[in-house]
Amino acid sequence: MDIKNLTGGNLRTEGTPSGVKPRAAATADRPSTPNTPDAIGESVTLTQTARTMSAARDNAGNVPFNEAKVAEIKFAIAEGRYPIDNQRLADRMLGFERLLA
């Protein structure tokens, strides 16, 4: 989907998206708890993929890195003496673009 040219009848600025029915508002005559006796104590089982993604999210803040090396590179960039391989950079950018296509 090209997000640069969003036009047409499916674009709304307020309310619900086109084609989506709004949920009925909660009323006082509706029970606030499930009316089936077996609904209490239900369980959810996560797939292995979901467990892996959850673990990755939890560990994302604990990624080890070499602070001294990062500081050295930042300093070299600030001084203008960090070498950049333009061909390698372009190849990597094209490879990343191919992954998105």
MDAnalysis code that builds the backbone (N, CA, C; Angstrom):
import MDAnalysis as mda
import numpy as np

u = mda.Universe.empty(303, n_residues=101, atom_resindex=np.repeat(np.arange(101), 3), trajectory=True)
u.add_TopologyAttr("name", ["N", "CA", "C"] * 101)
u.add_TopologyAttr("resid", np.arange(1, 102))
u.add_TopologyAttr("resname", ["MET", "ASP", "ILE", "LYS", "ASN", "LEU", "THR", "GLY", "GLY", "ASN", "LEU", "ARG", "THR", "GLU", "GLY", "THR", "PRO", "SER", "GLY", "VAL", "LYS", "PRO", "ARG", "ALA", "ALA", "ALA", "THR", "ALA", "ASP", "ARG", "PRO", "SER", "THR", "PRO", "ASN", "THR", "PRO", "ASP", "ALA", "ILE", "GLY", "GLU", "SER", "VAL", "THR", "LEU", "THR", "GLN", "THR", "ALA", "ARG", "THR", "MET", "SER", "ALA", "ALA", "ARG", "ASP", "ASN", "ALA", "GLY", "ASN", "VAL", "PRO", "PHE", "ASN", "GLU", "ALA", "LYS", "VAL", "ALA", "GLU", "ILE", "LYS", "PHE", "ALA", "ILE", "ALA", "GLU", "GLY", "ARG", "TYR", "PRO", "ILE", "ASP", "ASN", "GLN", "ARG", "LEU", "ALA", "ASP", "ARG", "MET", "LEU", "GLY", "PHE", "GLU", "ARG", "LEU", "LEU", "ALA"])
u.atoms.positions = np.array([
    [0.847, -1.181, 0.000],
    [0.000, 0.000, 0.000],
    [0.886, 1.235, 0.000],
    [0.626, 2.122, -0.895],
    [1.379, 3.358, -0.985],
    [0.745, 4.384, -0.054],
    [1.417, 4.725, 1.030],
    [0.839, 5.644, 2.010],
    [1.000, 7.097, 1.610],
    [1.718, 7.357, 0.545],
    [1.909, 8.728, 0.100],
    [0.655, 9.280, -0.585],
    [-0.129, 8.398, -1.189],
    [-1.298, 8.833, -1.947],
    [-2.567, 8.201, -1.398],
    [-2.873, 8.462, -0.149],
    [-4.065, 7.907, 0.461],
    [-5.263, 8.760, 0.080],
    [-6.104, 8.217, -0.756],
    [-7.329, 8.901, -1.155],
    [-8.424, 7.859, -1.283],
    [-9.627, 8.317, -1.439],
    [-10.731, 7.393, -1.675],
    [-11.673, 7.339, -0.498],
    [-12.699, 6.511, -0.649],
    [-13.747, 6.411, 0.348],
    [-13.366, 5.621, 1.583],
    [-12.211, 4.960, 1.598],
    [-11.852, 4.149, 2.751],
    [-11.031, 4.908, 3.789],
    [-10.858, 6.198, 3.624],
    [-10.067, 6.999, 4.543],
    [-10.985, 7.902, 5.351],
    [-10.931, 7.773, 6.653],
    [-11.751, 8.598, 7.528],
    [-10.850, 9.325, 8.507],
    [-11.251, 10.505, 8.880],
    [-10.461, 11.275, 9.835],
    [-11.008, 11.176, 11.243],
    [-12.233, 10.711, 11.385],
    [-12.812, 10.574, 12.710],
    [-13.785, 9.416, 12.689],
    [-14.118, 8.912, 13.866],
    [-15.064, 7.810, 13.947],
    [-14.389, 6.490, 13.650],
    [-15.184, 5.529, 13.226],
    [-14.653, 4.203, 12.961],
    [-14.190, 4.102, 11.527],
    [-13.243, 3.187, 11.238],
    [-12.791, 3.007, 9.866],
    [-13.940, 2.547, 8.977],
    [-13.830, 2.839, 7.699],
    [-14.850, 2.460, 6.741],
    [-15.012, 0.949, 6.730],
    [-16.244, 0.493, 6.743],
    [-16.501, -0.936, 6.689],
    [-16.483, -1.615, 8.044],
    [-16.212, -0.892, 9.110],
    [-16.154, -1.473, 10.445],
    [-17.360, -1.005, 11.225],
    [-18.104, -1.956, 11.747],
    [-19.269, -1.600, 12.545],
    [-18.816, -1.289, 13.958],
    [-19.317, -0.213, 14.557],
    [-18.928, 0.100, 15.929],
    [-19.521, -0.918, 16.894],
    [-18.799, -1.151, 17.985],
    [-19.294, -2.056, 19.013],
    [-20.468, -1.422, 19.728],
    [-21.387, -2.264, 20.177],
    [-22.528, -1.759, 20.931],
    [-22.044, -1.264, 22.277],
    [-22.582, -0.157, 22.725],
    [-22.184, 0.410, 24.005],
    [-22.673, -0.479, 25.132],
    [-21.899, -0.538, 26.208],
    [-22.283, -1.336, 27.366],
    [-23.487, -0.685, 28.030],
    [-24.442, -1.496, 28.381],
    [-25.629, -0.966, 29.033],
    [-25.779, -1.588, 30.397],
    [-26.632, -0.981, 31.212],
    [-26.817, -1.444, 32.582],
    [-27.498, -2.803, 32.633],
    [-28.287, -3.180, 31.597],
    [-28.983, -4.453, 31.642],
    [-28.091, -5.628, 31.244],
    [-26.889, -5.358, 30.772],
    [-25.957, -6.436, 30.435],
    [-25.190, -6.868, 31.673],
    [-24.980, -8.166, 31.820],
    [-24.161, -8.616, 32.950],
    [-22.702, -8.252, 32.716],
    [-21.993, -7.953, 33.794],
    [-20.592, -7.569, 33.666],
    [-19.670, -8.780, 33.668],
    [-20.205, -9.951, 33.988],
    [-19.410, -11.173, 33.996],
    [-20.012, -12.161, 33.015],
    [-19.216, -13.101, 32.536],
    [-19.750, -14.083, 31.595],
    [-20.902, -14.852, 32.228],
    [-21.908, -15.211, 31.420],
    [-23.062, -15.899, 31.967],
    [-22.945, -17.412, 31.861],
    [-21.801, -17.914, 31.385],
    [-21.605, -19.354, 31.342],
    [-20.730, -19.775, 32.497],
    [-21.111, -20.846, 33.187],
    [-20.348, -21.252, 34.361],
    [-18.939, -21.724, 34.038],
    [-18.713, -22.274, 32.838],
    [-17.377, -22.783, 32.519],
    [-16.443, -21.699, 31.996],
    [-16.906, -20.449, 31.872],
    [-16.050, -19.362, 31.401],
    [-15.037, -18.963, 32.457],
    [-15.357, -19.191, 33.712],
    [-14.428, -18.871, 34.791],
    [-13.346, -19.935, 34.814],
    [-12.110, -19.518, 34.924],
    [-10.984, -20.449, 34.986],
    [-10.474, -20.865, 33.623],
    [-10.855, -20.151, 32.572],
    [-10.332, -20.461, 31.251],
    [-8.849, -20.141, 31.216],
    [-8.132, -20.788, 30.321],
    [-6.701, -20.527, 30.219],
    [-6.335, -20.246, 28.767],
    [-5.201, -19.628, 28.611],
    [-4.679, -19.287, 27.291],
    [-3.341, -19.974, 27.135],
    [-3.116, -20.577, 25.994],
    [-1.844, -21.230, 25.708],
    [-1.146, -20.453, 24.600],
    [0.077, -20.025, 24.865],
    [0.847, -19.278, 23.874],
    [1.639, -20.238, 23.000],
    [1.768, -19.898, 21.732],
    [2.588, -20.703, 20.840],
    [4.062, -20.480, 21.170],
    [4.889, -21.337, 20.645],
    [6.329, -21.200, 20.866],
    [6.830, -19.876, 20.278],
    [6.284, -19.479, 19.151],
    [6.680, -18.220, 18.531],
    [6.337, -17.046, 19.438],
    [5.140, -17.070, 20.033],
    [4.733, -15.995, 20.933],
    [5.629, -15.958, 22.160],
    [5.992, -17.111, 22.687],
    [6.892, -17.147, 23.849],
    [8.270, -16.612, 23.495],
    [8.751, -16.952, 22.304],
    [10.059, -16.465, 21.857],
    [10.041, -14.953, 21.689],
    [8.967, -14.432, 21.080],
    [8.861, -12.979, 20.895],
    [8.766, -12.261, 22.234],
    [8.052, -12.827, 23.174],
    [7.928, -12.218, 24.497],
    [9.284, -12.189, 25.201],
    [10.022, -13.285, 25.109],
    [11.347, -13.344, 25.727],
    [12.292, -12.342, 25.073],
    [12.218, -12.210, 23.748],
    [13.066, -11.252, 23.037],
    [12.746, -9.829, 23.464],
    [11.458, -9.519, 23.613],
    [11.047, -8.181, 24.046],
    [11.551, -7.908, 25.463],
    [11.441, -8.903, 26.338],
    [11.881, -8.725, 27.717],
    [13.392, -8.536, 27.819],
    [14.127, -9.191, 26.917],
    [15.589, -9.123, 26.971],
    [16.176, -8.018, 26.099],
    [15.344, -7.275, 25.395],
    [15.831, -6.248, 24.469],
    [16.620, -5.156, 25.183],
    [16.264, -4.842, 26.401],
    [16.977, -3.813, 27.147],
    [18.297, -4.286, 27.722],
    [18.548, -5.580, 27.668],
    [19.754, -6.150, 28.260],
    [20.786, -6.577, 27.227],
    [20.746, -5.978, 26.038],
    [21.680, -6.350, 24.993],
    [23.066, -5.822, 25.347],
    [24.063, -6.714, 25.427],
    [25.406, -6.245, 25.766],
    [26.059, -5.543, 24.577],
    [26.800, -4.479, 24.863],
    [27.564, -3.806, 23.822],
    [28.795, -3.186, 24.464],
    [29.777, -2.925, 23.645],
    [31.049, -2.387, 24.101],
    [30.950, -0.861, 24.123],
    [30.725, -0.304, 25.301],
    [30.550, 1.147, 25.428],
    [31.789, 1.914, 24.978],
    [32.969, 1.377, 25.255],
    [34.206, 2.053, 24.865],
    [34.324, 2.127, 23.337],
    [33.954, 1.046, 22.657],
    [34.029, 1.009, 21.202],
    [33.026, 1.999, 20.596],
    [31.824, 2.062, 21.164],
    [30.806, 3.004, 20.679],
    [31.289, 4.440, 20.864],
    [31.870, 4.741, 22.016],
    [32.379, 6.082, 22.274],
    [33.508, 6.431, 21.303],
    [34.367, 5.454, 21.018],
    [35.475, 5.669, 20.082],
    [34.956, 5.977, 18.675],
    [33.950, 5.241, 18.231],
    [33.378, 5.466, 16.897],
    [32.683, 6.825, 16.836],
    [31.931, 7.182, 17.877],
    [31.275, 8.489, 17.912],
    [32.291, 9.615, 17.825],
    [33.401, 9.469, 18.542],
    [34.440, 10.486, 18.534],
    [35.075, 10.595, 17.144],
    [35.321, 9.444, 16.501],
    [35.914, 9.441, 15.166],
    [34.973, 10.087, 14.151],
    [33.666, 9.820, 14.280],
    [32.688, 10.440, 13.377],
    [32.674, 11.952, 13.581],
    [32.697, 12.395, 14.841],
    [32.676, 13.825, 15.151],
    [33.906, 14.533, 14.594],
    [35.036, 13.852, 14.574],
    [36.268, 14.440, 14.050],
    [36.380, 14.315, 12.533],
    [35.493, 13.529, 11.916],
    [35.539, 13.349, 10.468],
    [36.584, 12.367, 10.006],
    [37.041, 11.484, 10.857],
    [38.071, 10.519, 10.463],
    [37.574, 9.076, 10.482],
    [36.258, 8.877, 10.501],
    [35.707, 7.529, 10.461],
    [35.585, 7.114, 8.999],
    [36.226, 5.997, 8.603],
    [36.194, 5.589, 7.198],
    [34.833, 5.004, 6.816],
    [34.309, 5.429, 5.685],
    [33.039, 4.917, 5.190],
    [33.268, 4.290, 3.826],
    [32.903, 3.021, 3.695],
    [32.995, 2.320, 2.418],
    [31.660, 2.523, 1.705],
    [31.640, 3.473, 0.760],
    [30.399, 3.834, 0.083],
    [29.771, 2.661, -0.658],
    [30.597, 1.833, -1.303],
    [30.069, 0.693, -2.055],
    [29.412, -0.316, -1.113],
    [30.058, -0.594, 0.000],
    [29.494, -1.539, 0.980],
    [28.191, -0.988, 1.574],
    [28.179, 0.293, 1.870],
    [26.981, 0.934, 2.407],
    [25.827, 0.845, 1.405],
    [26.102, 1.136, 0.130],
    [25.071, 1.073, -0.908],
    [24.559, -0.361, -1.074],
    [25.469, -1.331, -1.059],
    [25.057, -2.733, -1.181],
    [24.165, -3.157, -0.021],
    [24.509, -2.736, 1.177],
    [23.695, -3.065, 2.353],
    [22.321, -2.415, 2.283],
    [22.274, -1.175, 1.821],
    [20.992, -0.483, 1.695],
    [20.100, -1.177, 0.661],
    [20.679, -1.597, -0.452],
    [19.911, -2.308, -1.472],
    [19.434, -3.658, -0.950],
    [20.274, -4.347, -0.207],
    [19.871, -5.621, 0.382],
    [18.718, -5.458, 1.352],
    [18.765, -4.407, 2.143],
    [17.679, -4.127, 3.082],
    [16.396, -3.797, 2.324],
    [16.530, -3.025, 1.257],
    [15.369, -2.671, 0.433],
    [14.733, -3.916, -0.163],
    [15.559, -4.871, -0.587],
    [15.028, -6.125, -1.149],
    [14.251, -6.912, -0.102],
    [14.684, -6.863, 1.135],
    [13.967, -7.561, 2.207],
    [12.579, -6.971, 2.430],
    [12.435, -5.680, 2.213],
    [11.154, -5.009, 2.430],
    [10.192, -5.211, 1.265],
    [10.709, -5.510, 0.101],
    [9.854, -5.631, -1.101],
    [9.094, -6.936, -1.133],
])
